[in-house]
Amino acid sequence: MPQGGGMRIALGCDHRGLNLKQAIVSLITKTEHSYEDFGGYDTTPVDYPDIAQEVAEAVARGEFGCGILICSTGIGMSITANKVKGIRAAVCHNPFTARRARQHNNANILCLGADVVGEDSVKEIVQTFLNTEFEGGRHAQRLEKIEALEVN
């Protein structure tokens, strides 16, 4: 995932994740990466599966190097995104889980819980996710088994 010159990031949230998404936008704009915002854009309640699907499909098509999704826990976004073939969305609560999601699972969407992860820690989590590479090796064999389960 890490690339010279930055990568394109698909970004989305529901109404509960808006403040955290804004903090992430601020972070991304200070890096070599770019992003596209798939919504939500305000605190009007929205259905997180709609946004998760859009982001996941864009990442699966290869239009973006990765995605970041935010809802109150990150769980709903993760469940939805993982329904899209080729997506490996991981809920991460700290830099360790973000690092392992990339190293061992080659996660391509980071899911965050706005009620779980504060703005103080999100910077390190996002940077870790964006800057960690997949280790391959024995983990590649395991991913092949996961991919074999995808039926659509």
Secondary structure, DSSP 8 states (H G I E B T S, - for coil): ---TT--EEEEEE-GGGHHHHHHHHHHHTTSS-EEEE-S--SSS---HHHHHHHHHHHHHTTSSSEEEEEESSSHHHHHHHTTSTT--EEE-SSHHHHHHHHHHH---EEEEETTTS-HHHHHHHHHHHHH-----THHHHHHHHHHHT---
